[in-house]
Every structure is written in structure tokens, then in C-alpha cells.
Amino acid sequence: MSNDQGTARSQEDILARLSEVEGDDWMGNRREVLVGALDYDHAKPFLKDGVGPEDWTRQTDPVGQGRNYLSFAIDKAQNHRGLSANRSVEKLTEWAWLAGRDEVVAAMDAADYQNYGVPKLKAFAEGMGFDWPSGEDDLDRMALGLPCGADYGCGCGQ
């Protein structure tokens, strides 16, 4: 389902997705990923004045971007960084969508967003075929919706 532009989605698909997620993107995380996948001509209406084609680098590897970002996302969730964890889930969702992995997006949507989105991160990793860190007791507990085990009253599992 891949097209000649490096993603499974056409430029028109991406523009439609931008409209679709607009009302559910208060921090612009989804938009950032989606606009990044547009060629300059399609991205231009979303760019700051003065950004020319020579300044624009289109992102064409959503699978690689997601793979590279996953460890950052896990770190944010494990360290109970609420906004950063939410940002990570949103970005990973859009990279999965750009890659044409609708089943991964559906699994992430179906997973609970508790424990800083760890169940959603695990759905992404497993759905994309990426390794999930083994031997990380707190992360495994968080993925199951259980308290992480921290003694500082973080609220995990509640």
C-alpha cells in the first residue's frame, strides 16, 4: 500500500487526516507529524511565512520515526511525565497511521490511557513488531494497568 512518496498515505489522505484530527489536537502533536509528511507544496499553508522549499525537509519514514521515538516515549511514561507521555502517544499514533497500519491505530485507540499511556505504547510496539523492553517490572505493571511500584504516590493504576 506504499506510494512513491515514502508513506502508505497520499498527500490528499494526509490533508484529510489533518482535518479529521484538528479538534482533538490541542497541543498540535498530531499536526506536527502529519504536516511533516507532506511535500512542500501541500505543507506550505501550514508553514510560517518565509519558509521556502529549500528550508523544507519532508519526513518519509514513519516506521523508522516511530521505532526511533518509542524509547523516548517509554522513558517519558516511566518517569510520569504527563504532557510528554501524551505527546508521545499522539505522535506514535500518527506515525502508525502514516505507515498504513490501521490495525495498530485501532489497537492503540482501544487500549486504556492510564499509567501515562503505557498500554497504548505497548499496543504500538507489539503491533509494529518492535521489541518491548523485557525485565522492566514497573513498565510491565504499568502496561497491565497496575501501579508501577513507586513509593511516591504517583497514582498509577488508579
C-alpha positions as CSV (number, residue, x, y, z in Angstrom):
1,M,0.0,0.0,0.0
2,S,3.0,2.3,-0.2
3,N,3.1,5.2,-2.5
4,D,6.0,6.9,-4.3
5,Q,6.3,9.5,-1.5
6,G,7.5,7.1,1.2
7,T,4.4,6.7,3.2
8,A,1.3,4.5,2.7
9,R,-0.8,7.6,2.6
10,S,-1.3,10.0,-0.3
11,Q,-0.9,13.8,0.2
12,E,-4.7,14.1,-0.1
13,D,-5.2,11.4,2.6
14,I,-2.8,13.3,4.9
15,L,-4.7,16.6,4.3
16,A,-8.0,14.8,5.1
17,R,-6.5,13.3,8.3
18,L,-5.3,16.8,9.3
19,S,-8.9,18.0,9.1
20,E,-10.1,14.9,10.9
21,V,-7.8,15.2,14.0
22,E,-7.9,19.0,14.2
23,G,-10.5,19.1,17.0
24,D,-8.5,16.5,19.0
25,D,-5.1,18.1,18.8
26,W,-4.9,20.9,21.3
27,M,-1.1,20.8,21.5
28,G,-0.5,20.3,17.8
29,N,1.3,17.0,18.2
30,R,-0.7,15.2,15.5
31,R,-0.4,18.1,13.2
32,E,3.3,18.2,13.6
33,V,3.7,14.6,12.4
34,L,1.2,14.9,9.6
35,V,2.5,18.2,8.2
36,G,6.0,16.7,8.3
37,A,4.9,14.0,5.9
38,L,3.6,16.5,3.3
39,D,5.6,17.7,0.4
40,Y,6.4,21.4,0.3
41,D,3.5,22.4,-1.9
42,H,1.0,20.7,0.3
43,A,2.7,21.8,3.6
44,K,3.1,25.4,2.6
45,P,-0.3,26.6,4.0
46,F,0.7,25.2,7.4
47,L,4.2,26.7,7.5
48,K,5.4,30.0,8.9
49,D,5.8,32.8,6.4
50,G,9.2,32.8,4.8
51,V,9.8,29.1,4.8
52,G,10.7,28.1,1.3
53,P,11.2,24.8,-0.5
54,E,14.9,24.9,0.3
55,D,14.0,25.0,4.0
56,W,11.6,22.1,4.0
57,T,12.6,18.6,4.7
58,R,9.8,16.1,4.3
59,Q,9.7,13.1,6.6
60,T,9.2,9.9,4.6
61,D,9.9,7.1,7.0
62,P,7.0,6.8,9.6
63,V,8.0,3.3,10.6
64,G,11.6,4.4,11.3
65,Q,10.4,7.5,13.1
66,G,8.1,5.5,15.3
67,R,10.8,3.0,16.0
68,N,13.3,5.7,16.9
69,Y,10.8,7.6,19.1
70,L,9.5,4.6,21.0
71,S,12.3,4.5,23.6
72,F,11.8,8.2,24.3
73,A,8.1,7.7,24.7
74,I,8.7,4.8,27.1
75,D,11.1,6.9,29.2
76,K,8.5,9.7,29.5
77,A,5.8,7.3,30.6
78,Q,8.1,5.6,33.1
79,N,9.1,8.9,34.6
80,H,5.5,10.0,34.9
81,R,5.8,13.0,32.5
82,G,2.2,13.6,31.8
83,L,2.2,16.0,28.9
84,S,5.3,14.4,27.3
85,A,3.7,11.0,27.6
86,N,0.5,12.2,26.0
87,R,2.5,13.9,23.2
88,S,4.3,10.6,22.6
89,V,1.2,8.6,22.2
90,E,-0.3,11.1,19.8
91,K,2.8,11.1,17.6
92,L,3.2,7.3,17.6
93,T,-0.5,7.0,16.6
94,E,0.0,9.3,13.6
95,W,3.2,7.5,12.5
96,A,1.3,4.2,12.6
97,W,-1.5,5.8,10.6
98,L,1.0,7.3,8.0
99,A,2.5,3.8,7.6
100,G,-0.9,2.4,6.8
101,R,-1.1,0.4,10.0
102,D,-4.8,0.9,10.7
103,E,-4.9,-2.2,12.9
104,V,-2.2,-0.6,15.1
105,V,-4.1,2.6,15.4
106,A,-7.2,0.7,16.3
107,A,-5.3,-1.3,19.0
108,M,-3.9,1.9,20.4
109,D,-7.3,3.6,20.4
110,A,-8.8,0.5,22.2
111,A,-6.1,0.4,24.9
112,D,-6.6,2.4,28.1
113,Y,-4.7,5.7,28.6
114,Q,-3.8,5.1,32.2
115,N,-0.4,4.9,33.6
116,Y,0.8,7.6,31.3
117,G,-0.3,5.7,28.2
118,V,1.9,2.7,28.7
119,P,-0.9,0.3,27.5
120,K,-1.1,2.3,24.3
121,L,2.7,2.3,23.9
122,K,2.8,-1.4,24.2
123,A,0.0,-1.8,21.7
124,F,2.1,0.3,19.3
125,A,5.3,-1.7,19.9
126,E,3.6,-5.1,19.5
127,G,1.5,-4.0,16.6
128,M,4.5,-2.6,14.7
129,G,6.6,-5.7,15.6
130,F,9.1,-3.7,17.7
131,D,10.7,-5.1,20.8
132,W,9.1,-4.3,24.1
133,P,11.7,-3.9,27.0
134,S,11.8,-7.1,29.0
135,G,12.7,-7.3,32.6
136,E,11.3,-3.8,33.4
137,D,8.9,-4.7,36.2
138,D,7.5,-1.2,36.6
139,L,6.8,-0.9,32.9
140,D,5.2,-4.4,32.7
141,R,3.0,-3.5,35.6
142,M,2.0,-0.2,34.1
143,A,1.2,-1.9,30.8
144,L,-1.3,-4.1,32.7
145,G,-2.9,-1.1,34.3
146,L,-1.3,-1.8,37.7
147,P,0.6,0.6,39.9
148,C,4.2,1.0,38.8
149,G,5.5,0.2,42.3
150,A,6.8,3.6,43.0
151,D,6.5,4.7,46.7
152,Y,5.8,8.4,46.0
153,G,2.0,8.1,45.4
154,C,2.1,8.7,41.6
155,G,-1.4,7.4,41.0
156,C,-0.5,4.6,38.6
157,G,-3.2,2.0,38.4
158,Q,-6.0,4.2,39.8
